[in-house]
Amino acid sequence: ATVGLMTLPIMGTATPGKAALEEAKEPAIALGIALQITNILRDVGEDAGRGRIYIPKEDMEKFNYTEEELFNGVINENYIDLMKFSLITPLQKYYFFFFR
């Protein structure tokens, strides 16, 4: 969320002024969250290679994908479904940011 707020002065708003900046905060926060989740998903393999997992455990359990599989680089239907599910939130946040 912080990243999105930090970009506000750079990206600006459709209309100038403090009121417009306040109105833009919620979409900026959505953008920050989307960027963070995108970064986590982009780095799944690299993080696993370093012994780190940032995907929520409950999501992995929901799709029956284990830490062992992740650490061994197993890409199966469970992994693909997990990644599809994990993309829903950032896609919703990007949509909110761009089409609000």
N, C-alpha and C positions, 0 to 999 in steps of 0.2 A: 504494500500500500504506500509506503514511504517513497518508493521510486516514482510512482505515479504522481504523487504530490510534488516531488522535486522537479518533475518535468513541466509543471504548469507554467512557471514564468517563461520557460523557453518556448513552449508550444502556443501559449496564449489562449485566448478564448474568442468566440465569434464576435462578441461585443466587448468593448473596453470597460474598465471600471471594476471597483471592488465587488459590487453585487454579482457581476458576471463571473468573477474569480470564485466567489463562494458557491455559485451554481455549478461550476465546473469541478468542484472538489470530489463529489461522489463518483462521476465518471473517471476522474484521475485515479482515485483509489481502486476502482475496478480494473483499470489498466495496469496498475502496479501489481495487483494480485495475479492477473493473467500473465504478466511478464515473469513473475517469480515461479509460478507453476510450470510455465513453458521452459524456464531454465532448469528446473528440477527434472522434467521429463527428458530434456535434451541430454542431460548428463547422467542418466540412469546407468549406462554401461561403465562409464568412467568412474562414477562413485562406487559402484559395486566392486570394481577392480581395486579400489582403495579400502574396501571393507565397510563402506557406508551405504545406508539405505535411507532415502528420504520419502519414499512412497509410504503412505499410511498403512500400518500393519493390518488394520481392519479391511482395507481395500484388497490387499494381497490375499487375505483369508477368504474374502467374498468370492474371489476368482480362483481359489484353490491353487495359488502360485506361491511357492515357498522361497524363503531366503536362500536356501541351498541352490535352487534352480537359478535364482538371480545371480548369485555369486559364480555359478558355473556357466552363465551366458545362455541358458536354455530359452529359446524363443519357440513357444508352442501356442496353441489356440488360447490357453488360459492367459498367457502373457499378452497376446494380441488383444484379447477382450479387456484385460486390465488397462492397457494403454488407451484403448478407445474410451473406456469409462473415465480414465484420468483426464482426457482431453475435454470432456464436457464442460467442466467449470471454467477453464480459460476461454473456451469458445464463447460461452455465455457472457463472460466479462468483456471480451473484445467486442462482441456485438453491442453490449450496453454502451461501451465507450464510443464506438463509431456511429451507432444509429439511434442513440437516445433521443 
